Amino acid sequence: MRAAADAVTDASVWSMGPEETAATLVELTRVIDQAIELQARVAAHADTLHVGQDVGASSAAAWLAHETKTTRGAAHGAVRLGRDLETHPATRDALAAGGIHVEQARVILRWIDDLPDDLDRDLVAKAEAHLLEQANHHVATALNRLGRRLFEVIAPDEADAREAALLAKEEAAAPKACRLTGYDDGTGKAHFTGTLPSHQWAALKKMLAAIASSKHQTATKGAGAAANRPPTPEAMGQALRADRAVPRRPAPQHRRHLGDHGGVHRPRRPPRPAGEGVPARHRREDLPRPGPAAGVRGRDHPRRPGRGLQPLDVGRKSRYFTEAQRIAMLVRDRGCRAESCDRVSGLHAHHKQRWVDGGHTNLTDGVSLCHWHHNRAHDTGYTTTYHPNGDVTFHRRT
């Protein structure tokens, strides 16, 4: 493998066209994943042989870190990955064949090892096969959310009890993990990092995103402010710096003052099967619950606090989606539906068929897209394809 890499050290890439470049990049990524699997397998074997003892190393991982000048964390991670793959041959085979990415493999191993020790081995094998199949369609972050709902696939009768226990455990642990550290670098800037419970971070992020939104910037600083808005991390930092008090749960007049940033915000905890692990008492139980496959039906009526039932199908009466429709779409789509996109906030409600061309304002004709992919959907330089599973793909016209 080193010889093959050495053979292309001086290879020119400037002459490759877009198709060849894309194919080469995909294959290189798969080769790297295969090499990582082989490294992990050898690292685990080195640990078994106690490699490094003859030179006084405390472990094979410590010896590897010294020899390769890598961090001990990375070396220990290679050994742990090799050990985990030894006990899960199906995942090891998929990684060794380049069929899954190493991040996906780590997610699968995490959730399989999280299953109860007394669970029937056939169910464990079924769970692993399910996640490996889902890895063909989802990146590691989405696969991690599916792994959280693994019991609903292999043991649906026990899923609710297990989720309740898991949420209770997380709820008890989250406040203890709260922390905030920072320092002043002496140049007029302070740097900090911290940890909050998920639902409190979601509330804070929602408020900062509202302040940083294009609508709010235009309203407070003029028409040119939104166009010159810095990238999102900088915009969020500017929002945090803003000279205004931001209550945890703003009153209605404050919510109007803050505005929004492109549609409805993610509820603090969407109903199952989405899940970021927000405690049960923070759930929005009044939101529509998606079915096992199709999600929210076109004529469901979610109940909003103080507003009664809200229609989810307004047909041709209105061009714009209502807040209730946006919430239902968010619950159904759980993020931007553009293939390979993982954005889950600041989403736009998009008509599959343009309203001016006869499209209807209902859930069947609506899809959640991020700002970037919403622009692509209206860009005449791209063709937009809506797939039966709800995904949206874009291809540049030639």
N, C-alpha and C positions, 0 to 999 in steps of 0.2 A: 504493500500500500504506500509506503514511503517512496519506493522507487517510481510508482505511478505518479505520485504527486511531484517528485523531482522532474519527471519527464515533461511536465507542462508548466514548470516554473516560469519559463520565458515565453510561453505561448501568448500571442497577441489576441486581445478580445475586441479590439476596435472594429475588426472586420465582420463581426457577427451581426446579423440582422435581428430585429425584435423577436421573431419566433425562435431562432436558435438560442438567443440569449435567455429567453424565458425557459425553454426546455432544459438548458444547461444549468440554470440556477435551481430548478426543481430537483434535478438529478444530484447536484452537489449537496443540497439539503438532505436528501435521502442517504447519500454516502456518509455524511457527518453523523446522522442518527445511527447508521450501521456501525460506524467506528466507535461511537459512544457505548453501544451495547457490548462490543468486543472488549473495549477498555474496562467496562464494569465487570464483565465476566472474568477477565484476567486479574483485576484488582481483588475480587472476592477470592480467587484462587491464591493470590499472593498473601492474603490475610490468613487463609487456611494454613499455608506453609510457613507463616510467621516470617516472611521476607523482611530483612532489615535487622533481625536480632543479632546477627554476627557483627554488626557495626554499632550496636547499642541503641538502635531505634526503638521507641516504645511501642510502635505498631507499624504494620505495613503502610498504612495511610500516612503516618508521620514520615516514614522513609521516602515514600513517593513524593510528598510535598517538598522535602529537602532536595531530592534528586532532580525534580522538574521545575523547582522554584515556583511552584504554585502554592495556593493557600491551603492550610490544613483542612479548612471547611470543604473546599472542592475535592480534595483527596479522600476525605472521609465520606463525602457524598458519593464518589465513585464506588467505594467499597459497599456502602449501604445499598446503592442501586443494584449492584451485582448480587448481593444477598437476597434482596427482594425478588429479583428476576428468577433466581434459582427456585423459589417456591411458587412461581407463577409462570410455568412454561409457555402458556398460550400468549401471554403478553410479551415474553422474551422472544418468541418466534416472530411475532408481528414487528417488533422493533428491529430484530436482526435482519428481517427482510426489507426494511425501509418502508413498511406499510403504515407505521404510525410515527409521530414525532416524539422525541424523548420527553417533552413536557406533557404530552398526552399519556405516555406510559407512566409517568410519576403520578398523575391524577388517578389513573385506573388502579395502580397499586395502593394508593392512599385509601380509596373507598372500598376496595376488596378487603384490605387489612382491617378496616373499620367495622366489618361485619362481625356479629357475635361468634365467639369461638365454638359454640355448640350448634351452629347452624349446619344443616344438612349439606354435605359436600356437593351434592347435585345442584343445590340452589346457589352455592358459591360459584360453581362452574357456569351456571346460567347467568349469574350477575356479571362475571368476567366477560363472557361471550357477548352480552348485551352492550357493555361499555365499549368493547372492541368494535362492534358493529357501528355504534354511534360515533366512534372516532373517525369513521369515513366521511362524516357529514358535519362535525363540529370541531372548533378549535378547543384548546385546553380549558379556557375560561368557561365556555358553554358546557363542555364535558364535565367540568367540576360541579356545575349546577345540576346536571342530570345525575351525577353520582350521589348528590345529596338526597335524591328521590329514588334511590336504587331499590329500596324496600317496596315501593309502590309497584315495581315490576315483578320482583321475585316472590314477595309475600304481602300482597295488598291488604290482607286482613289484619296484619300486624303493623302496617305503616303508620296509622294515626298515633298509636301508643308510642311507637319509637320516635316519631317526630316530636311529640309532646315532651318526652324525656330529653331529647337532644336540645330542644329550645330552652327547656328549664336549665339545663347544664350551661348552655351558652349565656343565658340571661344572668346566671349567677356569676359567671366568670368575667363577663364584659366590664362591669364597673371596677373590678379589681385590676383590670389591665389598663385603666385610664392613666395617661401620663402626658406630660408636656415638658420638653427640654429645649433650651435655646441658649444662644450666646450672642454678644455684641462683638462684631469684628473690628470695632474701632474706626470704621470708615463711614459711620452714619447708617449702617445696616445691621439688622438683627436677623439671625437664622434660627429656625426652630423646627421641631418635629414632635409628633405626639400620637396618641391613640385615644379614640372615642368609641363608645358603643355605636353599632351600625346605624341605628335609627336617628341618633343625635347628629352623626356625621351627615346623613342624608338630609336632615333639616337644615343644617348649616350650609351645605353645598347648594341646596335649593335657593336659599336666601342670597348667597353670593352670586350664583348664576343669574338671578333676577336683576341684581344691581348691575352686573356686567353685560346684560343683554343689550342687543342693538336698539330695541325700543326705548329702554331706559336711558341709554347713552344719548340717543337722539333727542329725547324729551328734555334732558337736563343740560346737555352741552351743545345742542344744535345739530343740524342735518349732517354735517361732515364728521361728527364724532364716531358714528358707527363704522363708516368706511375706513377710518384710521385706527380702529380698535386693535390693540395688540393681540397676539395669539392667546389662546385660552388660559394657560397657566399664568401669564402676565395679567390678563384681564381679571382672573380670580384674585390675584394678589392686590390689584388696584381696588377691587371691590371690598376686600378685607380692610384695606387702608382707608376706605371712604369715611368721611366724618359724619357718621350717622349711627344711631343705636339700632341694632337689629334684634328684636325680641325673638325668643325661641319659637313662639307660636303667634305670629303677628295678627292683630285685629284686622277685620275686613278692610278698614280704611288704609291700614298699612300695606296690606296685600295689593290694593289698587295702586298705592304709591310705588311699590317695588316693581310691579308689572310682572311679565313672564319672559321666557327666552325661547319661544318657538313651540307653542303647544302646551300640553299638559305635562306636569312634572310627574316623575315616577312616584307612586304611592310609597309610604314608608315601608310597607311590606306587601307586595302583590300576593294575591291568593295563590295557592298551589296550582300548577307545579313550579312556578317561578320561586326562587328563594334565596335571599341573601342572609337569612338567619336572624331576622329582627324578632324580638320577643313577642309572644302571642298577644300581650295586652296592647301592642302598638299596631295590630293588624287593622286593615280597613275591611271589616267583615261585611260592610254594606255594598261592596263592589261586586259585579257579576262574576260568578265562578266559571272558568272555562271547562268545557267537557273534556273527555279523555283524548279527543283527536281534533275536532273541528274548532274548538274554542268557543267564543261567544256567538250566539245566534243573532241573526240580523234584526230580530224584533224583540229581543229581551229588553226589559226596562229596569236598569239599576236604580236603587233607591239612594238618593243623596241626602245627607243630613239636612233637615229643615226644608227640603225641596220636593219631597214626595217622589213619585216615579217619573223617570225621564225617558222620553222616546229615543230609540236608537236607529230609527229609520225615518228620515224626513224627506226622502225621495227628491223631487225637483223643487221643493218649496224653498230651499236655501242652498246657496253655493258652499257655504262654510260649514264645517263639521262642528257640532256642539261640544261642550265640555264633556258631557256624558258619553258621547261617541268617542272622543279622544281617550277617555279613561278606559272604556271598553276595548278600544284598539290596543292600548298599551298593555292591558291585562292579557289580551290574546297574543300579541306579537312579542312582548317582552324585549323590545329593542328594535333597532333598524333591521328591516327584513332584507336589505341588500346582501347578497351572498358574500360571506367572509367579513362583513362589517360587525364590529362588536360594540358600537356606540349604543348607550341605553338612556341617555338624557338629551334634552333639547330636541326631541323628535318632532317631526311635522306629520300631519295627516294628509296623505296624498290621494287624489282620485286616480284610479287605474284608467278610467276613461274620462277625459276632460269634461268638466261640467258644461262648458260652452258647446261641446259636441254631443250632448245628450246624456252625459254621465249622471248617476244618482248619488246623493249624499247619504250613503248607508254603509254599514260595516262590510258588506260583500264587495263593494266597489272601493273601499278604503284600505290603505296600507300605511304602516308606520315607516318613515324614512328619516334619516338624519339630514342635516342641512346640506351636506356635501352631495349625498345621493339624490336628494330632492331636486337639487339643481341639475344633476345629470338626467333625471327623468324628464326635465323640461328643455334639455339641451338637444337641439336638432342634429347635432353631430353624433348622437348615440342612438342605438335602438334599445328599447326597454322590453324585457320579456318577463311576464308574470307566470310563475310555475304553480302547478296544482298544490304543492306543499306549502305555498305562501311565500317562497323565496322570490327575490327579484334579481335579475342579472342584467348587465349593461355591456354592450359591445360597440366600439367605435365604428362608425360607418366608413366604408372605403370607396 
